Each structure stands twice: as structure tokens, then as C-alpha cells.
């Protein structure tokens, strides 16, 4: 059986199915509500927040998936934006979305969240939407997010967590068994990982099985 990293980096079918599900509003809303018990409007609010960032903001979007967060950007967005992912299929889809939407100055690059190639203090904002639960080493990824954020920079993160109910936990077990979910923590685990990573201020709320985090470097 391929490793979790191999699945996401090389399995184009898995990546294509995931991206298709989240890009179409009807399937995204249904999946969010049925599997995880939260309204997809939570994610849409995050996307609006990205679009509202000041011009010149240095942002790392990881995992970018198929470029979902780009949907809210105007051609004159003015952001210093890096869209990164481990999956070659996701990156191809992101590049296509950049071209379709006519978005300038979006750098699309392959990155392993647990071993980023960026310098310390390289970003003002790290955006990580519904992806941490797909990582084999979420604590290491959070430590890397902290490293590449400037002092006072912000992590904006959403992730599935365990412990919100039997139905949601069953879905986590199923997706882990299929090799697409990684180490999924409880809200307490997530708080401990953020603390160990060195984030100074953390706000964590929850909707269904989705944790919504704001953390300051």
C-alpha cells in the first residue's frame, strides 16, 4: 500500500476527485454538512478574508489543493501569493485556475509542509484550509508554518478534528483506511501542537468536526 505522502504526491485520481468535490458548490456544501457537520459558509468566509488582505501581503497557501482560495481573488489582487502543494495534480489544476482567472503574480510550487524550502520570516500570512488532517506529520508542519511566518504574522487554518461525534470519527477512520487522511488530532492535540510550534496567541473555535484556528507568530 502506498504511503500517505505517495498517495497525495502521485495519485492523480485521488487528487482530481477531491478537487472536483470542493470546487463545485453543491458537492462542497453537501460534503461539509454530511461528513463533518459544518456549513461550507465557514470556508467561504475564509476565502473572503483572503481577498480582503492588504496589497503587498506575503501569503503562503498550503495545501492549495486545486487553488480553491484563488476563487475570491480579483486580477488586481496585489498580493505576494505563493500557492503550494505536494500533489502534482493539484498544482496542475492550480496553474489552470490561475490562467483561467487571469491572476498575475501567483507563484505555484511543490512543497512538503513538514520541510519547507522557504527562509525564516518569509510570509505575513500562512493559509491552510482543510488540509492539516491529510498530513502524516501535522505537528512538524505547524512548526514549519511558524518558522516561515514573520514575528506577528498570522496562521489561518481549518482542519478536521476527532472527537466531535461518532459519525465524524467513523468518517476519519474510513478516510485514514483509504490512505487519504493522515494523523487527525483532537482539539486538545491541535492546541498542543500549536503551542509546541511556538505560536504566541491562539484562538480555536469549532463547527461540527472542523476546527477554525487563528494563531499569531
KAFEN-V51888 format. One record per pair of residues at least 12 apart in sequence whose ideal C-beta (glycine too) atoms are under 6 Angstrom apart, sorted by sequence separation. I is the first residue (numbers start at 1). J is the second residue. If there is no record, write none. Layout:
BEGIN
i: [I	I]
j: [J	J]
END
This chain:
BEGIN
i: [28	172	95	202	94	201	199	200	91	50	64	126	59	51	64	190	194	47	50	51	57	58	59	60	61	62	63	113	162	55	83	114	126	163	48	66	162	187	47	65	81	82	83	84	123	161	86	114	122	123	133	161	66	67	70	75	84	114	120	132	133	66	113	116	130	121	124	125	126	127	128	129	64	67	73	118	116	168	164	138	164	19	22	136	19	135	133	134	160	161	62	133	142	146	142	146	158	159	146	139	143	158	142	157	155	154	60	153	58	58	59	60	61	62	151	57	57	63	149	146	15	16	15	19	15	9	12	8	9	8	46	36	4	36	35	42	14	38	38	37	7	36	37	38	36	36	4]
j: [40	184	108	215	108	216	215	216	108	69	83	145	79	72	85	211	215	69	72	73	79	80	81	82	83	84	85	135	184	78	106	137	149	186	72	90	186	211	72	90	106	107	108	109	148	186	112	140	148	149	159	187	93	94	97	102	111	141	147	159	160	94	141	144	158	150	153	154	155	156	157	158	94	97	103	148	148	209	208	183	209	65	68	182	66	182	181	182	209	211	113	184	193	197	194	198	210	211	199	193	197	212	197	213	215	216	123	217	123	124	125	126	127	128	217	124	125	131	217	217	87	89	89	93	90	86	89	86	87	87	129	160	136	168	171	207	180	207	208	208	179	208	209	210	209	210	182]
END
